[in-house]
Amino acid sequence: MNDLQRVQLGILNEFDRLCRLFNIPYSLAAGTALGAVRHKGFIPWDDDIDVYIMRNDFKRLKKAWEQEAPPHLFLQTYETDPEHHMFCHKIRDCRTTQIEEDASHIKNMNHGIYIDVFLLDYTPASLWLRQIQKFLFALFIISTRSRALAKNKVGKTCRFIFRLLPVKLRILYQKALEGLIMLIGTINTRGVTKFWIVKKGFFRKPPRTASEGNFSQIYDTSPPDTEAWLSQADLLADLVDVPFENESVRLMRDWDTYLSYRFGDYMTPPPPELRVPPHTATVIDTETPYTEYICKRS
């Protein structure tokens, strides 16, 4: 475990403590879930931690964080950090620095070392309602001014417009969209999904669906192009404790189906040439607050 991973593990431990204290279900996700199963901790070349939490439970987490979290850990959302430009949330250690390449131009944002918090949504059985839900999420993505939108003129225009909006108005717009996304998910709920943006561009070929086990992959041509997987069951309804770097954290009980869907033969590591960190950072400093770097650049 390197210094970066050690800081990230400390953030995860505090996140786990608060979730247990307030009975908020969560699960390790993506490469972190894979690392827990295959390595009993970090994938050696990984450089981040990912967790899943339901969107409605995240509201409870925000209140819990205000009450119990140590002051050096910052829950970064579109509400707490107006310069935050990602659709996922982050928990950052303010005593450290991790300036990523795609955010290096943003001066007034918290750039501490972080873990990613991805929100899951309940989704309805109706295909048409799911399409509406995904379109609403696409509108939410636009409002975050994500740099992933800067692929063409339409995306650049959307980013420019939302940068001109007053912060309070933008937050009200985002809250309204989140409320609608959650409301649609309560109508004849079919399962749980995670939305995210497709980096290949706004418009793609007609929709297609590929299924495997309890999951299906859905593509559509909403502007911007969004992507979602659909679980037939509530992933976070049944959790187990698993070891992670000699700590105990939570993972969905059906991790085999999830990891098989995400990674295929997940117990076989990739070839050596592919064992590289997935993210790019211009600065990583585990001992210096990000504010010192920002001051130097000002």
N, C-alpha and C positions, 0 to 999 in steps of 0.2 A: 504494500500500500504506500503510495507516494504522498507528498505533503498536500497536494490538491485534494486527493481522495480523503485524506484524514479530516480536512475541514468540512468537506461535503458530508462525511459520516456524522460529524458532530451536529450538523443541521438536521440530518435525518433523525438522529436520536431525539432531538428536541421536538421535532414534528411528531414522531411516534409517541412520545410522552404525553403531549397535549391531546392527541387523538384518542389515546387510551383513557386519559383523565375525563374527557367529555364524551366518551362513547361515540366517536366519529369513525366510521369504517373507512379504510383506505387500503390500497394494495400497491406493492412495488409494480413497476410497469417496464415494458420494452426491454432494453439491454440490462437494466438493473434487476428485473425479474429473472432474466436469463442468467445473470451472474450469480444470483442467489442459489439457483438450482444447480448450475454446472460448476461454479467455483466456490460456493458458500460465501460469497462476498463479491467484490468488484471483479468484472472482467479486467484482467491486468492492464489492457491498453485503453480502457474506457475512461472518459473524462467528465462524466456527469452522473446524476441520479435522477430518475424519473419515478413519479408516483401518480396513481389515479385516485380521484375522489369524486363523488357525485356532486353535481352543481348545487343542488339544494343543501347538501351537507357542508359545502364550502362556505355558505353563509354562516353556519354555526361556527366553523373554524375561524372565520374572521373575528367574531366576537370573542372566542376563546383566546385568540392570539393577542387581542388588546388587553385581556385580563391577566394572562399568565406568561406570555413569552418574554424571555430576557431582552433587554433593550438593544443588544447588538445584533439581533436577528430581525430583519425587515421583511414583512410580507408584501411583496411587490405586485400590485394589481393596477388596472387602469384608473382606479379611484385613489390609491395611495401614492402613485407616482405618475403624474400626467404625461411624462416623457416615455413611459413604458410602451413599447411598440410591438409587443407580441400578444398572440391570442391565448397563450397559456400563461399561468401565473408562476411566480418564482419566490423562493425564500432565500434571502441573501444575508451573508455575514458582513456587516458594515466595517469590520476591522480588517478586511482583506480587499483584494482587487482582482477582478477578472474582466478585462475589457475585451469583448469579442469584436472581431473584424467588422461585422455588419452593424455594430453599434458604437464604433470608436469615434464617430463624429458627434455623438450626443453628449453634451457636457453636463446637463442638469439631471441626469438619471443616476440611480443607484447602480454602481458597477461592482458590487461585492461578489465574492464567490457564492454560487447558488446551487439549489436543486430545483428541478422543474416540477410544477404541480399541474397535471392535465385534468380537466373536468370531463366527466362522463354525463351523458344525458339519457333519460328515459325516452323512448321513441315509440310512436303508435304503430298499430298493425296496418293501418291504411297507407298504401304506397303514396297516394296524393298528399296526405298529411306529412309523410316523411320528406317528400320533396319540398313542401312549404317550409318545414323545419330546417332543412339544409339551406334553402334560400335565405332564411332569416340569419342563419349562421354566416352565410356569405356576406350579408350586409354588415354583420358584426365585425368580420375580418376587415372589411374596408374601413370601418371606423377606427380600428387600431392603428391605421397608417403603417401596416407591416411593410417592410422593405421587400417582402416577397411579391408585393403588388407592382413593384417598379419594373415590370417586364415589358410593358407596352404603354401606349398613349392613354388608354382607358384607365389602367391602374395608376399611372402617374397623376392623371387628372383627379381621380378619387382621393389619392393621398393628399394632394395639394388643397382640395376643398376642405377636407377634415382638419387639416392643419390650421386653417383660417377660423374654424369654429371656436367660440369660447369654451374653455375647459369644462365648465359646469354644464353647458348645453350638450357637449359631447358625452359626458358621463350620464346625463339623463337619457339620452338616446340609447346608449349601450345598456343601461339598466332595463329600459323598456323592451329591447330585443331579447335580453336574457329572460325576462319574465314571460314573453311570448313563447320562447323556445321550451321553457319548463312547462308552461301550460299545455302546449300541444302534446308533450310527452305523457301527460296524464290521461289522454283520451285513448281508451282501449289499448293500454300499454302492451307492447309486444316484447320488448327487451331493452338492452342498454347499448348505446353507441358512443363513439368518439368521433367528432368532426375535426378535420384539419384541412389546410390549404394544399393544393397540388402545385408544386413549384415549376411545372412544365408550361404553365401559361393559363390564360383565362378559358379558352374554348377548345374543346376536344371533340373526338368522334362521338356518335350517338351513344347513349347510356348502355352499359353492359354490367352484368352481375356474375361473379364467380363465387361458388360456395365451397366450403370445406368444414365438415363437422358441424359445430354449433355456431359457426360464423359465416357471414357472407360479406363480400366486398362490393360496394355500390359506388358507381361513378355517375356524375351528372354534369351538365354544362351550365350550371348557374354561374353568373359573373360575380366574383371570380370562381373558377372551377374549384369545386370542393369534393372531398372524398370522405367516406365514412365506412367503418365496419359495423356490423350489427350482430350482437350476441343474442341468442334466443333466451337467455336467462340473465338474472341480475348477478353480474360478476362479483359484486362486493357484498352479496348476501351471505356468502359462506367463505370465511377466511381462516387461514392457519398461520401459526407462528413458525417462522423459519430462521435459521441462523444466517447472519450476514456480518462477516468480519468479527465474529465472537459476540455480536449483539443479537437480540431477538427482534425481528420486525415482521410485518404482516404481508401475506401473499394470498391471492385468490386460490381456493382449494383446487379449482379446475385449471391449474397452471399448465398441465400437459397439453390440453386442447389449445389454450391460448398461445403457448410457445411454439407448438407445431404449426399453428396458423401463421404466426409472425415470422418464424425462422426455418421452418421445415425440420431437417435433422439437427435439432438445436444442441444436442450433446456433442456434436463433432465441431471442433473449432475451425475457423476459416484458415486458409493457407497463410503462411507467415507474411507475405506481401500485403495482405488485407488487414493485418492486425495493427491498425492505426487509429488514433483518436478521431472521433466523428466530428469534432468541432474545431474551429480555428479561433485562437485568441491572440491579440497583439501583446497583452500584458497579463501575466498571472503572478501574483505576489501574495503569499499567505500571511505575511507579517506587516504589511503596510496598508492603511486604509485607502480606499479608492479616491477619497477626497483630496489626498495629497497629489495624486496623479492628475486629477482634474485641475487643481490649482496651477500645476506646472504647465499645463496646456493652455491656460487662459491668458 
